[in-house]
Each structure stands twice: as structure tokens, then as C-alpha cells.
Amino acid sequence: MPVTLNPYLNFKDNAREALEFYHSVFGGELNVSTFADFQSAEDPADSDLVMHGQLDGPGLTLMAADTPKHMEYREPAGFSVSLSGDDDATLRAYWDKLADGGTVLQPLEVAPWGDAFGMVTDRFGVTWLLNISGTGGTTGADAPA
């Protein structure tokens, strides 16, 4: 099996809602397991929370979980999730769905390197960077991180 890097997002009691939202954005197959499914709830209030969720879609894997009561939850900070490619229609559709109920930080528009680029924080507090390869010959690798 090749090495794969993919985001694993942590939430405070709303991972299922977030995963269902991302499933509506990206499609694919969503699998969710609760703490109760693995008899792993230290606090009965954690039983129905997500212990592990995984969304496998075309070209992406996104994982997420709730933070159980005995662990400290930290708001997302210091990272972004990046989507890039040359499928303009697909990436713009992702953008529109991620922006719904979120906050646009940088509008999705042509950037100095010739690609369309934008930043949005979705309704769950996760910041996304989208880069759509343009005709300028770049692949988005020159995009700021």
C-alpha cells in the first residue's frame, strides 16, 4: 500500500453533521463508527459521538472524529485543507457548497499565477484553499500555502 496523506479533522460533538455535510459536498462513500460501536465510551454521553468517520470520494479521503469529554478540544487553527486541479466545474461546485453558511476569506478569482484561487472557512470552522489550474501553464504548485 502506498503512503497516503489525508486530513483528519476533530470536532466537538458535531463530527457526524460535518461528515454528512462534506459527503453532500464531495459525494463518495461515507462510513461512520461511534464510540458505542467499539465499546470505547469512557463517558456514557460519548456513546453516540463519532469515534471515526471516513469519506472516500473521487481523489480524496477525509477523516473526522468527535473529541470525547475526557480530552481537550481545540478549535481548528494553523492549517488549511487544499483542493486543486483543472476540473473547473467540479471545483467551483465544491467552492459554492463549502461557502454556503461559511465565510469567504479570499474570493475565488484569477490569481497572479494565472489560476483561479480562493479561500473559504466553512460552517464548521475548517478553512479550505481552492486552486483551479488556468491556462498560464501552472499546476497550482506555485500557490501560497
Phi, psi and omega in degrees: 000130178288157177290137179230134174252126177213153181291143172234108186263142177248141182230167177249093174071008179225028180297320180299314179299317179296315180297320178295323176297311180297326176297320178291332179283309191259345186073205179089199182247127180249128175235131182229132175237138180264169175298325178296324180303331182247015182048045186245012181276113175287329178243128180306333179293343179272351189309315184268002177284159182282119174277321177205129173231143181219129176248118176249116180231186180295110177079012181209152168226127179232127179244154179201159178205160170274154175269119181293160186304328184279358178246149178283131175267137176239132177301148178301133179198145173080014177207163173221158173255131186249135173240132180211159179161190181245006178274087186305311185297316181295313182293323177292325176294318175301314181304310182301318181289319179294325181285338181296112182084001179254196181233120177283120179268324178218116181304149177283103183208168182296128181262169181304334181274002173098349178267162169277133183219142176204162177230136179217140171259120184284177184297348180257005176088010179266130179268132181243138172250130176240131178229119179252115183303132180260195181270002182284002176089001179266160179251002184098350180296338180274358183291146177294148180265000000 
